[in-house]
Amino acid sequence: MPKALSHIALIVAHPTRTAHLLTGVFEDARILREEDPADSHPEVIVEVAGLEFALIRGQGPASRNGDHIAFAVSKEEQLACARRMDEQALDYQMARGDTALYFSDYDNHVFELEVVED
C-alpha cells in the first residue's frame, strides 16, 4: 500500500521557465534542483505545497484534455496567487462561483486552486 505521493513528473519544453512560472505563482514554491544540461535526463525539481514536481525536458501534451492537478487553498491564498498571475500577465479562469481558479503552464498542463475552507 502506498504511504504517500512521492512526486509528480511533468514533461515540459523548458524546465527552468516552467519552474519560474510555478515559483512566481506559489509563494511557498522553491527550486530544489536546477537543470544540468550535461545530464542525460535534464530536469528541474520544484517543491510546491510540500510536493516535488520533476519538470523533465521534452514535448508536453499537444493540448489540454481535462487532466489537472488541484491544490486546496484558502480564498485569501487563491486571491494572492491570482494577484501574482496578474503581475506576470498570466491567463487564468475563475469557475464554480469563484471557488476554483484554473491556469496552465506553457505546455498545456492545467492547475486548479480550489478554495477549501476549514
KEKE-3310 file (N, C-alpha, C; in steps of 0.2 Angstrom, whole numbers, plus 5000, padded with zeros to 4 digits):
npx = (5004:5003:5012:5012:5011:5025:5031:5027:5029:5031:5032:5040:5044:5054:5061:5067:5060:5047:5048:5051:5039:5030:5036:5034:5020:5016:5018:5025:5033:5048:5064:5072:5082:5092:5092:5103:5112:5121:5117:5110:5097:5089:5082:5072:5069:5055:5048:5031:5019:5024:5026:5035:5039:5044:5051:5053:5063:5056:5043:5028:5010:5000:4988:4976:4967:4958:4964:4971:4980:4976:4976:4972:4966:4965:4953:4959:4972:4970:4967:4978:4987:4981:4983:4997:4998:4992:5001:5011:5006:4999:4987:4971:4957:4942:4930:4915:4908:4918:4926:4935:4950:4958:4973:4986:5002:5016:5015:5003:4999:4987:4982:4973:4967:4958:4946:4945:4938:4941)
npy = (4994:5011:5024:5038:5051:5053:5061:5072:5070:5080:5083:5095:5109:5118:5117:5125:5138:5134:5131:5143:5149:5142:5146:5159:5160:5153:5156:5148:5140:5132:5130:5115:5108:5113:5114:5103:5104:5095:5083:5067:5066:5079:5089:5099:5101:5106:5111:5112:5116:5106:5095:5087:5092:5085:5092:5088:5089:5089:5085:5091:5088:5089:5096:5103:5093:5090:5083:5087:5096:5098:5110:5112:5127:5142:5155:5168:5164:5159:5171:5179:5172:5174:5188:5188:5181:5190:5201:5195:5194:5182:5171:5166:5157:5159:5149:5139:5148:5156:5148:5141:5142:5141:5138:5137:5130:5133:5122:5116:5109:5109:5118:5119:5129:5126:5133:5128:5129:5127)
npz = (5000:4996:5004:5003:4991:4981:4970:4957:4940:4926:4908:4900:4889:4892:4906:4916:4914:4916:4930:4935:4932:4941:4954:4953:4954:4966:4982:4992:4984:4979:4971:4970:4964:4950:4932:4924:4910:4905:4910:4906:4908:4908:4920:4931:4948:4958:4973:4978:4990:4998:4990:4978:4961:4946:4933:4917:4903:4887:4875:4880:4883:4868:4868:4880:4890:4901:4911:4926:4940:4956:4969:4986:4994:5004:5002:5003:5000:4986:4980:4982:4974:4962:4961:4959:4947:4939:4939:4932:4920:4917:4911:4918:4924:4932:4941:4945:4954:4958:4967:4962:4953:4938:4929:4916:4912:4901:4893:4892:4904:4916:4931:4946:4958:4972:4982:4999:5013:5031)
capx = (5000:5007:5012:5011:5013:5032:5032:5023:5033:5028:5036:5040:5049:5059:5060:5068:5055:5041:5050:5050:5031:5027:5039:5031:5013:5015:5023:5030:5037:5055:5068:5076:5087:5092:5093:5110:5112:5125:5113:5106:5089:5088:5076:5072:5064:5052:5043:5025:5015:5027:5026:5040:5037:5050:5050:5058:5064:5053:5037:5022:5004:4999:4983:4973:4962:4954:4968:4974:4982:4972:4978:4967:4969:4960:4951:4965:4978:4968:4967:4985:4990:4978:4987:5004:4997:4991:5008:5015:5002:4997:4980:4968:4949:4938:4925:4911:4906:4925:4929:4940:4954:4962:4978:4990:5009:5017:5015:4996:4997:4982:4982:4967:4967:4951:4945:4943:4938:4940)
capy = (5000:5017:5028:5045:5053:5054:5067:5072:5072:5083:5084:5102:5111:5122:5116:5131:5143:5132:5131:5150:5151:5140:5150:5166:5159:5150:5159:5144:5136:5133:5126:5111:5107:5117:5109:5102:5102:5089:5077:5064:5066:5085:5091:5104:5099:5111:5109:5116:5113:5100:5090:5088:5091:5084:5095:5085:5092:5085:5088:5090:5087:5093:5100:5102:5087:5089:5081:5093:5095:5103:5112:5115:5133:5147:5161:5173:5161:5159:5178:5181:5169:5177:5194:5186:5179:5197:5204:5191:5194:5175:5170:5161:5157:5158:5144:5137:5154:5159:5144:5137:5146:5137:5141:5132:5131:5134:5115:5113:5106:5113:5118:5122:5132:5125:5135:5123:5132:5123)
capz = (5000:4995:5010:5001:4984:4981:4966:4950:4934:4920:4903:4898:4884:4895:4913:4920:4913:4920:4937:4937:4932:4947:4959:4953:4956:4973:4987:4995:4979:4978:4966:4974:4959:4944:4927:4922:4903:4904:4912:4901:4910:4911:4924:4937:4954:4961:4978:4979:4995:5001:4985:4972:4954:4942:4927:4913:4896:4882:4872:4884:4879:4862:4870:4886:4890:4906:4917:4930:4947:4960:4976:4991:4996:5006:4997:5003:4996:4979:4978:4982:4968:4956:4960:4956:4940:4935:4939:4927:4914:4916:4910:4922:4923:4939:4940:4951:4959:4960:4971:4958:4948:4933:4925:4913:4911:4894:4890:4892:4910:4920:4938:4949:4965:4974:4989:5004:5020:5036)
cpx = (5004:5007:5010:5013:5020:5033:5027:5028:5029:5033:5035:5045:5055:5058:5062:5063:5049:5042:5049:5043:5028:5030:5036:5023:5012:5020:5028:5034:5044:5059:5073:5083:5087:5094:5101:5110:5116:5122:5110:5099:5088:5081:5077:5067:5062:5048:5037:5021:5017:5028:5031:5037:5044:5048:5055:5058:5061:5048:5031:5016:5003:4993:4980:4968:4958:4958:4971:4976:4979:4975:4972:4970:4963:4958:4956:4971:4977:4969:4974:4989:4988:4982:4994:5003:4996:4997:5012:5012:5000:4989:4977:4960:4947:4932:4921:4910:4913:4928:4935:4944:4958:4967:4982:4997:5010:5016:5008:4995:4993:4983:4976:4969:4960:4951:4942:4944:4937:4934)
cpy = (5006:5021:5035:5046:5056:5061:5066:5074:5075:5084:5091:5104:5114:5121:5122:5136:5140:5132:5139:5152:5148:5144:5157:5166:5158:5153:5155:5139:5138:5128:5122:5109:5110:5112:5109:5100:5096:5083:5074:5064:5073:5087:5096:5101:5105:5108:5114:5112:5106:5094:5092:5087:5091:5087:5093:5088:5087:5089:5086:5088:5092:5098:5099:5097:5086:5087:5088:5091:5100:5104:5115:5122:5137:5152:5166:5170:5161:5166:5181:5178:5172:5184:5193:5185:5186:5201:5201:5191:5186:5175:5165:5162:5155:5154:5143:5142:5156:5155:5140:5142:5141:5141:5135:5134:5132:5128:5112:5109:5111:5112:5121:5124:5132:5128:5130:5127:5127:5124)
cpz = (5000:5002:5009:4994:4985:4977:4960:4945:4928:4915:4900:4893:4887:4903:4918:4920:4917:4927:4939:4937:4939:4954:4959:4955:4964:4977:4990:4991:4979:4974:4970:4970:4953:4938:4925:4914:4901:4906:4906:4902:4913:4914:4929:4942:4957:4967:4979:4984:4998:4996:4979:4965:4950:4935:4922:4906:4891:4879:4877:4879:4874:4864:4877:4886:4896:4912:4920:4937:4951:4967:4980:4994:5000:5001:4997:4999:4988:4976:4977:4976:4962:4955:4957:4949:4936:4934:4934:4920:4912:4915:4915:4921:4930:4937:4946:4956:4962:4966:4968:4953:4944:4930:4922:4913:4903:4890:4890:4898:4914:4927:4941:4956:4968:4981:4993:5010:5025:5040)
residu = (MET:PRO:LYS:ALA:LEU:SER:HIS:ILE:ALA:LEU:ILE:VAL:ALA:HIS:PRO:THR:ARG:THR:ALA:HIS:LEU:LEU:THR:GLY:VAL:PHE:GLU:ASP:ALA:ARG:ILE:LEU:ARG:GLU:GLU:ASP:PRO:ALA:ASP:SER:HIS:PRO:GLU:VAL:ILE:VAL:GLU:VAL:ALA:GLY:LEU:GLU:PHE:ALA:LEU:ILE:ARG:GLY:GLN:GLY:PRO:ALA:SER:ARG:ASN:GLY:ASP:HIS:ILE:ALA:PHE:ALA:VAL:SER:LYS:GLU:GLU:GLN:LEU:ALA:CYS:ALA:ARG:ARG:MET:ASP:GLU:GLN:ALA:LEU:ASP:TYR:GLN:MET:ALA:ARG:GLY:ASP:THR:ALA:LEU:TYR:PHE:SER:ASP:TYR:ASP:ASN:HIS:VAL:PHE:GLU:LEU:GLU:VAL:VAL:GLU:ASP)
# end
